[in-house]
């Protein structure tokens, strides 16, 4: 099912000509209206007319998160402020928030892109979708809301939190679709179990649109089992739009990038050079159809690779792998690169563990210590030491085989690790706290 068949199945050649026209237009507007871009292009001796083919994008400067901070709050806005009708922000862990601006046309395009996402999950008029992304400055809430409403589904704007009420609404209203972060989807499933409600059996849930944070395949399986739905991964970021930049179809093999709206590159994060399809690198996005805040070559820090082949669903847009990490959440432990997603993958391959874990990195005299805390399932957790020791050994071996370094494992009682209703905080790095 497509929302916009013509766009989503556009032959490659036509797509590229649309992209080129839109790229030229975007660069022109950025040059004329955003001093930051005008200066950056002038410094490189580039004029908008120099962009004659799609590969000329490589002449353009990158934009980084730091650039957003340096130009905060209005420095990247390309229209008079009286044309802006919505402003979102992402909190970020340090410093100023990143702010994003939308004209009415930007909001319409965004709603269309989210309608495509939801139609790919077979959401239609008659469905009831519970939207448990946070409403507010975060783009998840209103982004999913507008898309679902455009499709014609009934939206339950439950926002995040109060899991018991979420479950009550899912049951009583006959909710068929759920939108939230994958970690919150797990909390809903877990709370259901605690209340003696098996949502997989008793609810009408059929599909879920889960994104805003990484979700490994085993975690997806866990969500699908406890909620009884098909879990689709959706991707986006405040700097570029919000959710709706890329999404899975029912084949669940890669996320289709909305290439009529975004120009996609994958680069080597060290050298900045473009990588061919299939190679892992940093995703770089250029907006092709944004009025209020066009962004050239944004370095997302998200690590992906592109599939070289097309998808049986008929969409011609290129697919990217799930996000396997971020250039900035990569931990270097005793010189070895470690991604939290690798740890999650390994943990969820071991029977008897819950998908709730935390990674603690510390430094004992001069040596980095990696410790993984993970919850054990209710039926395995006992007062006896022996079964837990065996399980601990199994987990350690699994982690060591994936990471190639020695890891300490701490098995904890079910329900003891802190839950997050938005994005989960998985890593505690104590090495920065001056504890030596
Ligand atoms: O998280 C937008 C969003 C809302 C996406 C709802 C999907 C659903 P930010 O708060 O700006 O925007 O965070 C963007 O979150 O660079 C990724 O690192 C991460 N992220 C987003 N989607 C996924 C995903 C929203 N599907 C940052 N898988 C991005 C892994 C994701 N990471």
Boltz pocket constraint, residues with backbone or C-beta under 6 A from the ligand:
constraints:
  - pocket:
      binder: B
      contacts: [[A, 90], [A, 133], [A, 139], [A, 140], [A, 210], [A, 211], [A, 212], [A, 213], [A, 214], [A, 215], [A, 233], [A, 234], [A, 235], [A, 236], [A, 237], [A, 238], [A, 239], [A, 242], [A, 243], [A, 244], [A, 300], [A, 302], [A, 322], [A, 323], [A, 326]]
      max_distance: 6.0
